[in-house]
């Protein structure tokens, strides 16, 4: 399972890098992956300080942390 989460984190990073920012609720469908795995991948990236979370209206978005 840890391997799948790590791979998913890499895929998330690629999608977010290409698009600039992504609504987190759209990621499972975009990646064709279970929500649980995607959210764990987001946690992985957040722990490594590779993404930023922010809100726009009612949406929670992620973007790459280049800092």
mmCIF file as gemmi writes it, N, C-alpha and C atoms, coordinates in Angstrom:
data_model
loop_
_atom_site.group_PDB
_atom_site.id
_atom_site.type_symbol
_atom_site.label_atom_id
_atom_site.label_alt_id
_atom_site.label_comp_id
_atom_site.label_asym_id
_atom_site.label_entity_id
_atom_site.label_seq_id
_atom_site.pdbx_PDB_ins_code
_atom_site.Cartn_x
_atom_site.Cartn_y
_atom_site.Cartn_z
_atom_site.occupancy
_atom_site.B_iso_or_equiv
_atom_site.pdbx_formal_charge
_atom_site.auth_seq_id
_atom_site.auth_asym_id
_atom_site.pdbx_PDB_model_num
ATOM 1 N N . UNK Axp A 1 ? 0.827 -1.195 0 1 0 ? 1 A 1
ATOM 2 C CA . UNK Axp A 1 ? 0 0 0 1 0 ? 1 A 1
ATOM 3 C C . UNK Axp A 1 ? 0.87 1.258 0 1 0 ? 1 A 1
ATOM 4 N N . UNK Axp A 2 ? 1.957 1.248 0.773 1 0 ? 2 A 1
ATOM 5 C CA . UNK Axp A 2 ? 2.83 2.421 0.843 1 0 ? 2 A 1
ATOM 6 C C . UNK Axp A 2 ? 3.395 2.763 -0.537 1 0 ? 2 A 1
ATOM 7 N N . UNK Axp A 3 ? 3.718 1.734 -1.314 1 0 ? 3 A 1
ATOM 8 C CA . UNK Axp A 3 ? 4.242 1.939 -2.659 1 0 ? 3 A 1
ATOM 9 C C . UNK Axp A 3 ? 3.194 2.634 -3.546 1 0 ? 3 A 1
ATOM 10 N N . UNK Axp A 4 ? 1.933 2.198 -3.447 1 0 ? 4 A 1
ATOM 11 C CA . UNK Axp A 4 ? 0.85 2.795 -4.232 1 0 ? 4 A 1
ATOM 12 C C . UNK Axp A 4 ? 0.647 4.26 -3.852 1 0 ? 4 A 1
ATOM 13 N N . UNK Axp A 5 ? 0.701 4.551 -2.572 1 0 ? 5 A 1
ATOM 14 C CA . UNK Axp A 5 ? 0.533 5.934 -2.111 1 0 ? 5 A 1
ATOM 15 C C . UNK Axp A 5 ? 1.669 6.806 -2.629 1 0 ? 5 A 1
ATOM 16 N N . UNK Axp A 6 ? 2.883 6.307 -2.583 1 0 ? 6 A 1
ATOM 17 C CA . UNK Axp A 6 ? 4.032 7.053 -3.098 1 0 ? 6 A 1
ATOM 18 C C . UNK Axp A 6 ? 3.932 7.31 -4.59 1 0 ? 6 A 1
ATOM 19 N N . UNK Axp A 7 ? 3.513 6.297 -5.344 1 0 ? 7 A 1
ATOM 20 C CA . UNK Axp A 7 ? 3.328 6.474 -6.794 1 0 ? 7 A 1
ATOM 21 C C . UNK Axp A 7 ? 2.235 7.496 -7.075 1 0 ? 7 A 1
ATOM 22 N N . UNK Axp A 8 ? 1.158 7.421 -6.309 1 0 ? 8 A 1
ATOM 23 C CA . UNK Axp A 8 ? 0.05 8.357 -6.488 1 0 ? 8 A 1
ATOM 24 C C . UNK Axp A 8 ? 0.498 9.772 -6.149 1 0 ? 8 A 1
ATOM 25 N N . UNK Axp A 9 ? 1.304 9.927 -5.122 1 0 ? 9 A 1
ATOM 26 C CA . UNK Axp A 9 ? 1.837 11.253 -4.774 1 0 ? 9 A 1
ATOM 27 C C . UNK Axp A 9 ? 2.625 11.82 -5.954 1 0 ? 9 A 1
ATOM 28 N N . UNK Axp A 10 ? 3.413 11.003 -6.601 1 0 ? 10 A 1
ATOM 29 C CA . UNK Axp A 10 ? 4.155 11.456 -7.779 1 0 ? 10 A 1
ATOM 30 C C . UNK Axp A 10 ? 3.246 11.865 -8.915 1 0 ? 10 A 1
ATOM 31 N N . UNK Axp A 11 ? 2.189 11.108 -9.122 1 0 ? 11 A 1
ATOM 32 C CA . UNK Axp A 11 ? 1.226 11.447 -10.179 1 0 ? 11 A 1
ATOM 33 C C . UNK Axp A 11 ? 0.486 12.742 -9.855 1 0 ? 11 A 1
ATOM 34 N N . UNK Axp A 12 ? 0.14 12.92 -8.573 1 0 ? 12 A 1
ATOM 35 C CA . UNK Axp A 12 ? -0.513 14.163 -8.146 1 0 ? 12 A 1
ATOM 36 C C . UNK Axp A 12 ? 0.408 15.345 -8.44 1 0 ? 12 A 1
ATOM 37 N N . UNK Axp A 13 ? 1.664 15.214 -8.058 1 0 ? 13 A 1
ATOM 38 C CA . UNK Axp A 13 ? 2.621 16.3 -8.253 1 0 ? 13 A 1
ATOM 39 C C . UNK Axp A 13 ? 2.71 16.663 -9.738 1 0 ? 13 A 1
ATOM 40 N N . UNK Axp A 14 ? 2.74 15.68 -10.614 1 0 ? 14 A 1
ATOM 41 C CA . UNK Axp A 14 ? 2.824 15.936 -12.054 1 0 ? 14 A 1
ATOM 42 C C . UNK Axp A 14 ? 1.596 16.695 -12.552 1 0 ? 14 A 1
ATOM 43 N N . UNK Axp A 15 ? 0.411 16.258 -12.136 1 0 ? 15 A 1
ATOM 44 C CA . UNK Axp A 15 ? -0.828 16.918 -12.567 1 0 ? 15 A 1
ATOM 45 C C . UNK Axp A 15 ? -0.869 18.356 -12.078 1 0 ? 15 A 1
ATOM 46 N N . UNK Axp A 16 ? -0.533 18.555 -10.816 1 0 ? 16 A 1
ATOM 47 C CA . UNK Axp A 16 ? -0.573 19.91 -10.25 1 0 ? 16 A 1
ATOM 48 C C . UNK Axp A 16 ? 0.485 20.795 -10.916 1 0 ? 16 A 1
ATOM 49 N N . UNK Axp A 17 ? 1.652 20.257 -11.195 1 0 ? 17 A 1
ATOM 50 C CA . UNK Axp A 17 ? 2.706 21.026 -11.863 1 0 ? 17 A 1
ATOM 51 C C . UNK Axp A 17 ? 2.262 21.451 -13.259 1 0 ? 17 A 1
ATOM 52 N N . UNK Axp A 18 ? 1.544 20.595 -13.957 1 0 ? 18 A 1
ATOM 53 C CA . UNK Axp A 18 ? 1.072 20.92 -15.309 1 0 ? 18 A 1
ATOM 54 C C . UNK Axp A 18 ? -0.032 21.965 -15.291 1 0 ? 18 A 1
ATOM 55 N N . UNK Axp A 19 ? -0.924 21.891 -14.307 1 0 ? 19 A 1
ATOM 56 C CA . UNK Axp A 19 ? -2.116 22.742 -14.298 1 0 ? 19 A 1
ATOM 57 C C . UNK Axp A 19 ? -1.988 23.996 -13.434 1 0 ? 19 A 1
ATOM 58 N N . UNK Axp A 20 ? -1.008 24.052 -12.584 1 0 ? 20 A 1
ATOM 59 C CA . UNK Axp A 20 ? -0.824 25.211 -11.72 1 0 ? 20 A 1
ATOM 60 C C . UNK Axp A 20 ? -1.525 25.076 -10.388 1 0 ? 20 A 1
ATOM 61 N N . UNK Axp A 21 ? -2.811 24.779 -10.412 1 0 ? 21 A 1
ATOM 62 C CA . UNK Axp A 21 ? -3.563 24.493 -9.202 1 0 ? 21 A 1
ATOM 63 C C . UNK Axp A 21 ? -4.709 23.559 -9.565 1 0 ? 21 A 1
ATOM 64 N N . UNK Axp A 22 ? -5.087 22.725 -8.608 1 0 ? 22 A 1
ATOM 65 C CA . UNK Axp A 22 ? -6.109 21.714 -8.855 1 0 ? 22 A 1
ATOM 66 C C . UNK Axp A 22 ? -7.016 21.607 -7.638 1 0 ? 22 A 1
ATOM 67 N N . UNK Axp A 23 ? -8.308 21.48 -7.884 1 0 ? 23 A 1
ATOM 68 C CA . UNK Axp A 23 ? -9.28 21.233 -6.833 1 0 ? 23 A 1
ATOM 69 C C . UNK Axp A 23 ? -9.049 19.809 -6.317 1 0 ? 23 A 1
ATOM 70 N N . UNK Axp A 24 ? -8.839 19.653 -5.01 1 0 ? 24 A 1
ATOM 71 C CA . UNK Axp A 24 ? -8.499 18.32 -4.496 1 0 ? 24 A 1
ATOM 72 C C . UNK Axp A 24 ? -9.623 17.312 -4.714 1 0 ? 24 A 1
ATOM 73 N N . UNK Axp A 25 ? -10.861 17.762 -4.761 1 0 ? 25 A 1
ATOM 74 C CA . UNK Axp A 25 ? -11.959 16.81 -4.944 1 0 ? 25 A 1
ATOM 75 C C . UNK Axp A 25 ? -11.995 16.235 -6.36 1 0 ? 25 A 1
ATOM 76 N N . UNK Axp A 26 ? -11.332 16.881 -7.313 1 0 ? 26 A 1
ATOM 77 C CA . UNK Axp A 26 ? -11.311 16.37 -8.689 1 0 ? 26 A 1
ATOM 78 C C . UNK Axp A 26 ? -10.156 15.388 -8.932 1 0 ? 26 A 1
ATOM 79 N N . UNK Axp A 27 ? -9.197 15.329 -8.03 1 0 ? 27 A 1
ATOM 80 C CA . UNK Axp A 27 ? -8.021 14.486 -8.244 1 0 ? 27 A 1
ATOM 81 C C . UNK Axp A 27 ? -8.313 12.989 -8.363 1 0 ? 27 A 1
ATOM 82 N N . UNK Axp A 28 ? -9.178 12.405 -7.52 1 0 ? 28 A 1
ATOM 83 C CA . UNK Axp A 28 ? -9.413 10.964 -7.669 1 0 ? 28 A 1
ATOM 84 C C . UNK Axp A 28 ? -9.899 10.579 -9.072 1 0 ? 28 A 1
ATOM 85 N N . UNK Axp A 29 ? -10.797 11.366 -9.623 1 0 ? 29 A 1
ATOM 86 C CA . UNK Axp A 29 ? -11.306 11.072 -10.965 1 0 ? 29 A 1
ATOM 87 C C . UNK Axp A 29 ? -10.23 11.319 -12.027 1 0 ? 29 A 1
ATOM 88 N N . UNK Axp A 30 ? -9.475 12.4 -11.873 1 0 ? 30 A 1
ATOM 89 C CA . UNK Axp A 30 ? -8.417 12.725 -12.83 1 0 ? 30 A 1
ATOM 90 C C . UNK Axp A 30 ? -7.36 11.624 -12.882 1 0 ? 30 A 1
ATOM 91 N N . UNK Axp A 31 ? -7.07 11.031 -11.726 1 0 ? 31 A 1
ATOM 92 C CA . UNK Axp A 31 ? -6.02 10.011 -11.633 1 0 ? 31 A 1
ATOM 93 C C . UNK Axp A 31 ? -6.576 8.589 -11.74 1 0 ? 31 A 1
ATOM 94 N N . UNK Axp A 32 ? -7.913 8.471 -11.792 1 0 ? 32 A 1
ATOM 95 C CA . UNK Axp A 32 ? -8.564 7.161 -11.805 1 0 ? 32 A 1
ATOM 96 C C . UNK Axp A 32 ? -8.054 6.312 -10.64 1 0 ? 32 A 1
ATOM 97 N N . UNK Axp A 33 ? -8.154 6.914 -9.447 1 0 ? 33 A 1
ATOM 98 C CA . UNK Axp A 33 ? -7.648 6.257 -8.237 1 0 ? 33 A 1
ATOM 99 C C . UNK Axp A 33 ? -8.653 6.477 -7.106 1 0 ? 33 A 1
ATOM 100 N N . UNK Axp A 34 ? -8.67 5.592 -6.131 1 0 ? 34 A 1
ATOM 101 C CA . UNK Axp A 34 ? -9.569 5.719 -4.989 1 0 ? 34 A 1
ATOM 102 C C . UNK Axp A 34 ? -9.245 6.988 -4.206 1 0 ? 34 A 1
ATOM 103 N N . UNK Axp A 35 ? -10.302 7.635 -3.708 1 0 ? 35 A 1
ATOM 104 C CA . UNK Axp A 35 ? -10.141 8.874 -2.937 1 0 ? 35 A 1
ATOM 105 C C . UNK Axp A 35 ? -9.189 8.687 -1.772 1 0 ? 35 A 1
ATOM 106 N N . UNK Axp A 36 ? -9.322 7.575 -1.064 1 0 ? 36 A 1
ATOM 107 C CA . UNK Axp A 36 ? -8.483 7.316 0.107 1 0 ? 36 A 1
ATOM 108 C C . UNK Axp A 36 ? -7.002 7.361 -0.259 1 0 ? 36 A 1
ATOM 109 N N . UNK Axp A 37 ? -6.633 6.769 -1.373 1 0 ? 37 A 1
ATOM 110 C CA . UNK Axp A 37 ? -5.238 6.733 -1.802 1 0 ? 37 A 1
ATOM 111 C C . UNK Axp A 37 ? -4.776 8.126 -2.227 1 0 ? 37 A 1
ATOM 112 N N . UNK Axp A 38 ? -5.628 8.851 -2.933 1 0 ? 38 A 1
ATOM 113 C CA . UNK Axp A 38 ? -5.279 10.2 -3.381 1 0 ? 38 A 1
ATOM 114 C C . UNK Axp A 38 ? -5.064 11.12 -2.184 1 0 ? 38 A 1
ATOM 115 N N . UNK Axp A 39 ? -5.949 11.064 -1.206 1 0 ? 39 A 1
ATOM 116 C CA . UNK Axp A 39 ? -5.808 11.939 -0.046 1 0 ? 39 A 1
ATOM 117 C C . UNK Axp A 39 ? -4.585 11.574 0.79 1 0 ? 39 A 1
ATOM 118 N N . UNK Axp A 40 ? -4.233 10.3 0.819 1 0 ? 40 A 1
ATOM 119 C CA . UNK Axp A 40 ? -3.001 9.913 1.503 1 0 ? 40 A 1
ATOM 120 C C . UNK Axp A 40 ? -1.783 10.42 0.724 1 0 ? 40 A 1
ATOM 121 N N . UNK Axp A 41 ? -1.873 10.4 -0.607 1 0 ? 41 A 1
ATOM 122 C CA . UNK Axp A 41 ? -0.8 10.955 -1.435 1 0 ? 41 A 1
ATOM 123 C C . UNK Axp A 41 ? -0.641 12.445 -1.22 1 0 ? 41 A 1
ATOM 124 N N . UNK Axp A 42 ? -1.764 13.15 -1.075 1 0 ? 42 A 1
ATOM 125 C CA . UNK Axp A 42 ? -1.705 14.584 -0.78 1 0 ? 42 A 1
ATOM 126 C C . UNK Axp A 42 ? -1.04 14.823 0.571 1 0 ? 42 A 1
ATOM 127 N N . UNK Axp A 43 ? -1.365 13.994 1.54 1 0 ? 43 A 1
ATOM 128 C CA . UNK Axp A 43 ? -0.736 14.107 2.851 1 0 ? 43 A 1
ATOM 129 C C . UNK Axp A 43 ? 0.766 13.893 2.773 1 0 ? 43 A 1
ATOM 130 N N . UNK Axp A 44 ? 1.174 12.937 1.961 1 0 ? 44 A 1
ATOM 131 C CA . UNK Axp A 44 ? 2.6 12.643 1.746 1 0 ? 44 A 1
ATOM 132 C C . UNK Axp A 44 ? 3.3 13.899 1.215 1 0 ? 44 A 1
ATOM 133 N N . UNK Axp A 45 ? 2.695 14.492 0.178 1 0 ? 45 A 1
ATOM 134 C CA . UNK Axp A 45 ? 3.293 15.691 -0.423 1 0 ? 45 A 1
ATOM 135 C C . UNK Axp A 45 ? 3.289 16.872 0.541 1 0 ? 45 A 1
ATOM 136 N N . UNK Axp A 46 ? 2.233 17.001 1.324 1 0 ? 46 A 1
ATOM 137 C CA . UNK Axp A 46 ? 2.16 18.091 2.302 1 0 ? 46 A 1
ATOM 138 C C . UNK Axp A 46 ? 3.225 17.91 3.377 1 0 ? 46 A 1
ATOM 139 N N . UNK Axp A 47 ? 3.422 16.69 3.818 1 0 ? 47 A 1
ATOM 140 C CA . UNK Axp A 47 ? 4.431 16.401 4.839 1 0 ? 47 A 1
ATOM 141 C C . UNK Axp A 47 ? 5.83 16.753 4.341 1 0 ? 47 A 1
ATOM 142 N N . UNK Axp A 48 ? 6.06 16.532 3.052 1 0 ? 48 A 1
ATOM 143 C CA . UNK Axp A 48 ? 7.351 16.857 2.456 1 0 ? 48 A 1
ATOM 144 C C . UNK Axp A 48 ? 7.429 18.317 2.006 1 0 ? 48 A 1
ATOM 145 N N . UNK Axp A 49 ? 6.388 19.094 2.318 1 0 ? 49 A 1
ATOM 146 C CA . UNK Axp A 49 ? 6.295 20.514 1.973 1 0 ? 49 A 1
ATOM 147 C C . UNK Axp A 49 ? 6.464 20.771 0.478 1 0 ? 49 A 1
ATOM 148 N N . UNK Axp A 50 ? 5.824 19.928 -0.329 1 0 ? 50 A 1
ATOM 149 C CA . UNK Axp A 50 ? 5.911 20.056 -1.785 1 0 ? 50 A 1
ATOM 150 C C . UNK Axp A 50 ? 4.669 20.697 -2.391 1 0 ? 50 A 1
ATOM 151 N N . UNK Axp A 51 ? 3.593 20.811 -1.603 1 0 ? 51 A 1
ATOM 152 C CA . UNK Axp A 51 ? 2.369 21.431 -2.093 1 0 ? 51 A 1
ATOM 153 C C . UNK Axp A 51 ? 1.846 22.429 -1.073 1 0 ? 51 A 1
ATOM 154 N N . UNK Axp A 52 ? 1.035 23.35 -1.583 1 0 ? 52 A 1
ATOM 155 C CA . UNK Axp A 52 ? 0.335 24.324 -0.749 1 0 ? 52 A 1
ATOM 156 C C . UNK Axp A 52 ? -1.16 24.104 -0.899 1 0 ? 52 A 1
ATOM 157 N N . UNK Axp A 53 ? -1.888 24.238 0.182 1 0 ? 53 A 1
ATOM 158 C CA . UNK Axp A 53 ? -3.345 24.199 0.161 1 0 ? 53 A 1
ATOM 159 C C . UNK Axp A 53 ? -3.857 25.63 0.265 1 0 ? 53 A 1
ATOM 160 N N . UNK Axp A 54 ? -4.924 25.941 -0.466 1 0 ? 54 A 1
ATOM 161 C CA . UNK Axp A 54 ? -5.59 27.217 -0.315 1 0 ? 54 A 1
ATOM 162 C C . UNK Axp A 54 ? -7.042 27.063 -0.745 1 0 ? 54 A 1
ATOM 163 N N . UNK Axp A 55 ? -7.872 28.004 -0.355 1 0 ? 55 A 1
ATOM 164 C CA . UNK Axp A 55 ? -9.284 27.926 -0.7 1 0 ? 55 A 1
ATOM 165 C C . UNK Axp A 55 ? -9.653 29.057 -1.644 1 0 ? 55 A 1
ATOM 166 N N . UNK Axp A 56 ? -10.609 28.732 -2.489 1 0 ? 56 A 1
ATOM 167 C CA . UNK Axp A 56 ? -11.198 29.698 -3.411 1 0 ? 56 A 1
ATOM 168 C C . UNK Axp A 56 ? -12.695 29.441 -3.349 1 0 ? 56 A 1
ATOM 169 N N . UNK Axp A 57 ? -13.407 30.309 -2.654 1 0 ? 57 A 1
ATOM 170 C CA . UNK Axp A 57 ? -14.829 30.051 -2.422 1 0 ? 57 A 1
ATOM 171 C C . UNK Axp A 57 ? -14.98 28.822 -1.545 1 0 ? 57 A 1
ATOM 172 N N . UNK Axp A 58 ? -15.697 27.819 -2.047 1 0 ? 58 A 1
ATOM 173 C CA . UNK Axp A 58 ? -15.889 26.579 -1.293 1 0 ? 58 A 1
ATOM 174 C C . UNK Axp A 58 ? -14.923 25.479 -1.722 1 0 ? 58 A 1
ATOM 175 N N . UNK Axp A 59 ? -14.042 25.771 -2.653 1 0 ? 59 A 1
ATOM 176 C CA . UNK Axp A 59 ? -13.103 24.773 -3.157 1 0 ? 59 A 1
ATOM 177 C C . UNK Axp A 59 ? -11.79 24.8 -2.375 1 0 ? 59 A 1
ATOM 178 N N . UNK Axp A 60 ? -11.231 23.629 -2.18 1 0 ? 60 A 1
ATOM 179 C CA . UNK Axp A 60 ? -9.882 23.522 -1.622 1 0 ? 60 A 1
ATOM 180 C C . UNK Axp A 60 ? -8.962 23.137 -2.761 1 0 ? 60 A 1
ATOM 181 N N . UNK Axp A 61 ? -7.966 23.969 -3.006 1 0 ? 61 A 1
ATOM 182 C CA . UNK Axp A 61 ? -7.057 23.78 -4.128 1 0 ? 61 A 1
ATOM 183 C C . UNK Axp A 61 ? -5.654 23.482 -3.617 1 0 ? 61 A 1
ATOM 184 N N . UNK Axp A 62 ? -4.883 22.785 -4.446 1 0 ? 62 A 1
ATOM 185 C CA . UNK Axp A 62 ? -3.478 22.563 -4.155 1 0 ? 62 A 1
ATOM 186 C C . UNK Axp A 62 ? -2.642 23.116 -5.299 1 0 ? 62 A 1
ATOM 187 N N . UNK Axp A 63 ? -1.466 23.584 -4.953 1 0 ? 63 A 1
ATOM 188 C CA . UNK Axp A 63 ? -0.496 24.047 -5.938 1 0 ? 63 A 1
ATOM 189 C C . UNK Axp A 63 ? 0.884 23.605 -5.476 1 0 ? 63 A 1
ATOM 190 N N . UNK Axp A 64 ? 1.843 23.679 -6.365 1 0 ? 64 A 1
ATOM 191 C CA . UNK Axp A 64 ? 3.208 23.274 -6.045 1 0 ? 64 A 1
ATOM 192 C C . UNK Axp A 64 ? 3.871 24.327 -5.178 1 0 ? 64 A 1
ATOM 193 N N . UNK Axp A 65 ? 4.591 23.887 -4.172 1 0 ? 65 A 1
ATOM 194 C CA . UNK Axp A 65 ? 5.359 24.784 -3.319 1 0 ? 65 A 1
ATOM 195 C C . UNK Axp A 65 ? 6.794 24.826 -3.851 1 0 ? 65 A 1
ATOM 196 N N . UNK Axp A 66 ? 7.116 25.868 -4.589 1 0 ? 66 A 1
ATOM 197 C CA . UNK Axp A 66 ? 8.446 25.997 -5.171 1 0 ? 66 A 1
ATOM 198 C C . UNK Axp A 66 ? 9.421 26.659 -4.21 1 0 ? 66 A 1
ATOM 199 N N . UNK Axp A 67 ? 8.942 27.048 -3.038 1 0 ? 67 A 1
ATOM 200 C CA . UNK Axp A 67 ? 9.793 27.755 -2.084 1 0 ? 67 A 1
ATOM 201 C C . UNK Axp A 67 ? 10.591 26.852 -1.293 1 0 ? 67 A 1
